[in-house]
Amino acid sequence: MSSSLHPQPRVSFASLTPNNLGTVRKLNSVLFPIKYSEKFYQDVLLPDTEEFCKLVYYNDIPVGTICCRLETTDGITKLYLMTMGVLAPYRSKGLGSQSLQQIITAATSNIKPKIDSVYLHVQLSNTSAKTFYERHGFKEIAVHENYYKKLVPHGAWILERRIGGTETVA
């Protein structure tokens, strides 16, 4: 059988712009149980987060998003993974892993500021997400009680992955 009948699906990433922000809003409203503020959407367009906020395309269809922000405290910069999601019909195709790898590669190659680690919150009931991140080198560092005000359970795991010269993704 000719391989042209079943071409490899194309996965690509696009930086967020005012033109595709509506798509990000739509995806977030479907993917996440909380409504994000106007500030969230303004912040994901900031130039210093361009490498860390992406629309995920599968064969040119926007099917997911990943949005991070830089946080610097006491001279240590961390990348906070605010949101990452892929529409249900496109899950289990490696898109989440590729999105995460895209961000970690960008974080590793970021010269200024040098990023020490990537961290995120996962709702305590979402064990599949926790397992996904652990497979990608994240470790549970704490539990944040009452992190989610409008969701039950309210608690969240805080997962972190240090960015160093020696780490590789499984």
N, C-alpha and C positions, 0 to 999 in steps of 0.2 A: 504494500500500500504506500502510496506517495505521501511524503511527510508534509506536503503542502496542504493536504486535507485536514491535518491536525497540527497547525503551527503552534509553537510554544506561546503560551499566553505572555503578553508583555506587561510587566509591572514597571511603572514609572512614578516619579515624584515631582511635584511642582511646588515652588515657593508660593506662599500666600501673598495675594495682592488684593487691592480694593475690588478688582473685577471678579475674583473667585471667592471672596469672603461670604457671599450669599450661599454658595455651595457648602462651605464649611459650617455655616449656621444650620443649614438644612440637615446635613449629616449629623451634627451634634444633637439636634433635637430628636433624631431617631435613635442615636446610639446611646445617649446618656440620660439618666433619670433626673438630672438637674438642669436648670436653665442657667446659661452663662451670661455674665454681665456685659454691658457695653464695653467696659474697661478691658475685659478679657479679649474681646475682638479687636480693640485698638492695640493692645499689647502684642498680639501675635503678628501684627504688621510691622513692628519695630525692626529697624535694620539689624540690630545685634542678635535678633533671634531668627533671622532668615534661614540659617542652616538647620535650625532646630524646630521649625514649624512647617509641615508639609501636607499637601493633599496627596493621597495615595490613589493612583489610577491602575485599573486592571483592564487591559485592552482599550485604553482611552476612556474608560468609564470611571468617574470619581466614586470610589467605594469606601474610602476611609480617610482619617486624619490623624496626625500626631502633632501635638503642640507642647512646647517646653518653654521655660523661661530661665534666665541666668539669675542666680542669687549669690551675692558676695557678702560674707560676714567674717570679720577679723582677718581679712586678706585671703580667705579660702573661698574659691568659687565652686558652686555646685550647680548642676543642671537639674531643674525640677521638671519632671515629666507630668504636665498638667492633665493632658488627655491623650488617649490613644484608642482608636476603635476602628473596626472594620464591619461593614454591613453583613448581617447573618449569612446570606447566600454565598458570600465570598470568603468565609472563614475556613480554616483548615487548608488553605492554599499557600501558606507561608508568608502571607502579606504582613502579618503582625511581626514576625521574625525579621523580615526584610526592612520594615519600617524602623524597628528598634535598632537593627544593625546600622542603618543609615544615620541615625542620631548618634550612636556610640562612635561610629567612625568620624563623624563631624566633631564630636566632643574631644576625641583623642587627638585630632589634627588641629584643634583650635589652639593657637599660640598665645593670644592675649584676649582675655585672661586665660591662664591655664586652668582647665577644669579638673577638679579633684575627684568628683564622683557624680553619678546620676542617681536621683532618688524619686520616689513616688509613693502615693497612698493607694491601698487596695482595700475595699470594703471587706469586713471580716467574713461576710457570707460568700464572698467570691473566691472560693478555693481554687477554681480553675485558672483564674488570672494570677493568683499567687504562684501556683505551680509553673505557669508559663514564664513568669519573670525569674523564678528560681532556676529554671532550665537555662536561662540566659545570663547566669552569673550574679543575680541579685540575691541579697541575703536579708532576712528579717532583722531589723535593728531595734524596733520598738513597736508598741501598740499605742495608738493615739485614741483614747476614749473620747466619745462624743465629737468625733471629727465631722461626721455628717449630721447636720441639724435636722434635715427633712427626710432622711432615709433610715430604715431600720434593717439590720442593726446600725447603731450610730458609730461604732468603732471602726478603726482602719489599721491595717498593718502598715508600717513604714518599711519599705524595702529599698536597699541601696546597693549600688554596684560601684566600686572604686574604679577609677580610670587610671591605669598605669601603663607603663611600657611593656609589662610582662603578661598582661591578661589577654586571653583570647575567648571568643564566644564558642560555646559548645556546639 
